[in-house]
Amino acid sequence: MKHVLKQRVYYCDTDSYGVVWHGTYLRWMEAARVEFCSDVNLDLVTLQKNDIAIPVTNINIRYKSSAILDERIIIETKLVKLTPLTAVFNQVIKNSETEQIHTIADVEVVAVHNDGKIYRRLPEELRTVLEGALECKD
């Protein structure tokens, strides 16, 4: 399954050079992963109440070009890998009209207890939902 989040570039997203600040891309990717989870009926608040959080442990990101003020972009999110311990999302941020790619990232998450201790395996309730959303990488 591929989730697409639409976003407009606002002034607060840019830096002193007039382009999107590099950290903004990470914030957009986080929002897109949250929306992806919502679309597959994975309620992060309910998970937290059940002592499960899914923090990012690794991001491999390539910045290809800069987005600019007032540009319309999309953030595409796919779950591309699932291991007993981790889930890996592939995320692409690009211009919604020209499809010029701004960033490509692989984002790895794990499951931890609310106190920060890592689960030895992804909890079954999490794993089952993610298996249904898994997509082969292009």
N, C-alpha and C positions, 0 to 999 in steps of 0.2 A: 504494500500500500504506500502511495506517495501522498503526503500532505503538502498543500501549498498555502502559505500565509502571505497576504498582500500587505505592503508597508509603503508609506510615503516618507521620504527623507525630510526631516524637519531641521530648523536651524540648530537646535540643541544637539543634533546628531553629528554636527560637523566640528572640525577643529579650526585652529587659527589660519590654516592654509586653504580653508573653504571646501574641504573634502570630508567625507565621513571619517570620523575618528576610529581607529582600529578596534577599540573596545566596544564600539556600538555594534559591530557585526556579531560579537559574542552575545550581546544582550538580545539581538534579534533572533539568533539561533536558539537561545534558551526559550524565548517566547514561542518559537515554532515547535520546539520539542514538547512543551507543555500542551500546546494545541493538538499536536499529534497524539499525545497520550489521551487527551480528552476525546478525540475522534474514535479511538479504539476502546473507549469506555474504561480507561484506566484513570481513576480519580486519585490524584496525588494527595489530597487531604485525607481521604479514607485510608490510603496506604500509610500515611504518617500516623494516623490513629491506631493502625495495626502494627506499629513499630517498624515500618519500612520507609526508607528514604533512598533515592537513587541519584547520588551526586556524580558529577563528572570527575573522572580520574585521569583522562588523557584527551588532549585535543591536538590533532594534526591539521593545521590550517594553512592554506596557500592563498595569499592575497594576489589577485590577478589584475585588478583595475580598481579605481576609486569611484564610488558612488558620489553623487553631488546633490546639493540642495534642491529640493522639490522633485527629485527623481522618483518615479514609481518603480518599486522593486518587488520581487517575490523571493520568498525563502522556501525552497523545496526540501522536504525532509523525508528520508526513507530509513527504515531499520534494515540494515544489510548483513548483520552478523549477530549470532546469539551463541554464547558458550555457556557452560554450566555456571560460570562466575560473572560474565560481562554481557553487555549489549552494546552494539556499535551502530550509531546513526551516521548516515552520509547526508550532508547538508550543502546545498548550493544556493548562493545568493546571486541574483542576476536582475538585469533591467527587464521589467515586465513587457516592454514593447520590442526592444531590439534583441533581447536574450543575451546581451553581453554579460559574461560572467565576471562577478566582482570577487567572490571567494568560493573556495571548495574546502570542505572540512569533513574529517571523520572524527566523531565524538564518542568516546567510550564512557559508559557508566557502569557502576556496580550497585549492589544493594547493601545498605548498612542499617543497623539498628539505630534508633533515635539517639543513642548514646555514642554513636560513631563506630562501634565495632562492626566489622565486615561479616556478612553472611558467607558461609563456606560455599553455598550454592544460591542461585537466585531463588527466592521463595516461590513456591508452586503457583500461588495466585498471580504473581507477577509474570512468571515464565509462561504460563498458559496463555495469557493475553498477548504477550510479545510474540510467541510462536505463531499466533494467528495473523499478526501484522508483518511478519518477516517477509522481505522481498529480496530476491537475488540481485546482487550488484551488477549493474550494466557493464 
